[in-house]
Amino acid sequence: MSVLLFIAAIVTVMEVFVAVYLIKKHKMKILQSLYTSLPVIVIVWIAAIMYS
């Protein structure tokens, strides 16, 4: 497994924690947190797959 794919997996897990935090603490809606987290996850995975 490539280091970039490992980092992408870690970033994905961290983004899930950020989304849960935003939903619980700041009373954000699920779709709002998806709009903030999903683009980051997609960009990180595309970059990891392209460069590995």
CNS distance restraints for C-alpha pairs under 8 A (distance, minus, plus):
assign (resid   1 and name CA) (resid   5 and name CA) 6.77 0.50 0.50
assign (resid   1 and name CA) (resid   6 and name CA) 7.08 0.50 0.50
assign (resid   2 and name CA) (resid   6 and name CA) 6.39 0.50 0.50
assign (resid   2 and name CA) (resid  52 and name CA) 6.33 0.50 0.50
assign (resid   3 and name CA) (resid   7 and name CA) 6.18 0.50 0.50
assign (resid   4 and name CA) (resid   8 and name CA) 6.09 0.50 0.50
assign (resid   4 and name CA) (resid  48 and name CA) 5.05 0.50 0.50
assign (resid   4 and name CA) (resid  49 and name CA) 7.83 0.50 0.50
assign (resid   4 and name CA) (resid  51 and name CA) 7.74 0.50 0.50
assign (resid   4 and name CA) (resid  52 and name CA) 6.53 0.50 0.50
assign (resid   5 and name CA) (resid   9 and name CA) 6.20 0.50 0.50
assign (resid   5 and name CA) (resid  45 and name CA) 7.37 0.50 0.50
assign (resid   5 and name CA) (resid  48 and name CA) 5.49 0.50 0.50
assign (resid   5 and name CA) (resid  49 and name CA) 7.04 0.50 0.50
assign (resid   5 and name CA) (resid  52 and name CA) 7.52 0.50 0.50
assign (resid   6 and name CA) (resid  10 and name CA) 6.37 0.50 0.50
assign (resid   7 and name CA) (resid  11 and name CA) 6.15 0.50 0.50
assign (resid   8 and name CA) (resid  12 and name CA) 6.13 0.50 0.50
assign (resid   8 and name CA) (resid  41 and name CA) 7.72 0.50 0.50
assign (resid   8 and name CA) (resid  44 and name CA) 5.81 0.50 0.50
assign (resid   8 and name CA) (resid  45 and name CA) 5.75 0.50 0.50
assign (resid   8 and name CA) (resid  48 and name CA) 6.51 0.50 0.50
assign (resid   9 and name CA) (resid  13 and name CA) 6.34 0.50 0.50
assign (resid  10 and name CA) (resid  14 and name CA) 6.22 0.50 0.50
assign (resid  11 and name CA) (resid  15 and name CA) 6.06 0.50 0.50
assign (resid  11 and name CA) (resid  41 and name CA) 7.17 0.50 0.50
assign (resid  11 and name CA) (resid  44 and name CA) 7.72 0.50 0.50
assign (resid  12 and name CA) (resid  16 and name CA) 6.34 0.50 0.50
assign (resid  12 and name CA) (resid  41 and name CA) 5.76 0.50 0.50
assign (resid  13 and name CA) (resid  17 and name CA) 6.48 0.50 0.50
assign (resid  14 and name CA) (resid  18 and name CA) 6.23 0.50 0.50
assign (resid  15 and name CA) (resid  19 and name CA) 6.09 0.50 0.50
assign (resid  15 and name CA) (resid  37 and name CA) 5.91 0.50 0.50
assign (resid  15 and name CA) (resid  41 and name CA) 7.34 0.50 0.50
assign (resid  16 and name CA) (resid  20 and name CA) 6.23 0.50 0.50
assign (resid  16 and name CA) (resid  37 and name CA) 7.60 0.50 0.50
assign (resid  17 and name CA) (resid  21 and name CA) 6.07 0.50 0.50
assign (resid  18 and name CA) (resid  22 and name CA) 6.12 0.50 0.50
assign (resid  18 and name CA) (resid  37 and name CA) 7.86 0.50 0.50
assign (resid  19 and name CA) (resid  23 and name CA) 6.20 0.50 0.50
assign (resid  19 and name CA) (resid  33 and name CA) 5.41 0.50 0.50
assign (resid  19 and name CA) (resid  34 and name CA) 7.23 0.50 0.50
assign (resid  19 and name CA) (resid  37 and name CA) 6.65 0.50 0.50
assign (resid  20 and name CA) (resid  24 and name CA) 6.11 0.50 0.50
assign (resid  21 and name CA) (resid  25 and name CA) 5.71 0.50 0.50
assign (resid  21 and name CA) (resid  26 and name CA) 7.53 0.50 0.50
assign (resid  22 and name CA) (resid  26 and name CA) 5.16 0.50 0.50
assign (resid  22 and name CA) (resid  27 and name CA) 6.68 0.50 0.50
assign (resid  22 and name CA) (resid  28 and name CA) 5.77 0.50 0.50
assign (resid  22 and name CA) (resid  33 and name CA) 6.78 0.50 0.50
assign (resid  23 and name CA) (resid  27 and name CA) 5.01 0.50 0.50
assign (resid  23 and name CA) (resid  28 and name CA) 4.52 0.50 0.50
assign (resid  23 and name CA) (resid  29 and name CA) 6.14 0.50 0.50
assign (resid  23 and name CA) (resid  30 and name CA) 6.54 0.50 0.50
assign (resid  23 and name CA) (resid  33 and name CA) 7.02 0.50 0.50
assign (resid  24 and name CA) (resid  28 and name CA) 7.31 0.50 0.50
assign (resid  28 and name CA) (resid  32 and name CA) 6.45 0.50 0.50
assign (resid  28 and name CA) (resid  33 and name CA) 6.65 0.50 0.50
assign (resid  29 and name CA) (resid  33 and name CA) 6.47 0.50 0.50
assign (resid  30 and name CA) (resid  34 and name CA) 6.21 0.50 0.50
assign (resid  31 and name CA) (resid  35 and name CA) 6.24 0.50 0.50
assign (resid  32 and name CA) (resid  36 and name CA) 6.61 0.50 0.50
assign (resid  33 and name CA) (resid  37 and name CA) 6.08 0.50 0.50
assign (resid  34 and name CA) (resid  38 and name CA) 5.34 0.50 0.50
assign (resid  35 and name CA) (resid  39 and name CA) 6.95 0.50 0.50
assign (resid  36 and name CA) (resid  40 and name CA) 7.44 0.50 0.50
assign (resid  37 and name CA) (resid  41 and name CA) 6.44 0.50 0.50
assign (resid  38 and name CA) (resid  42 and name CA) 6.16 0.50 0.50
assign (resid  39 and name CA) (resid  43 and name CA) 6.08 0.50 0.50
assign (resid  40 and name CA) (resid  44 and name CA) 6.11 0.50 0.50
assign (resid  41 and name CA) (resid  45 and name CA) 6.19 0.50 0.50
assign (resid  42 and name CA) (resid  46 and name CA) 6.11 0.50 0.50
assign (resid  43 and name CA) (resid  47 and name CA) 6.10 0.50 0.50
assign (resid  44 and name CA) (resid  48 and name CA) 6.06 0.50 0.50
assign (resid  45 and name CA) (resid  49 and name CA) 6.06 0.50 0.50
assign (resid  46 and name CA) (resid  50 and name CA) 6.03 0.50 0.50
assign (resid  47 and name CA) (resid  51 and name CA) 6.07 0.50 0.50
assign (resid  48 and name CA) (resid  52 and name CA) 5.91 0.50 0.50
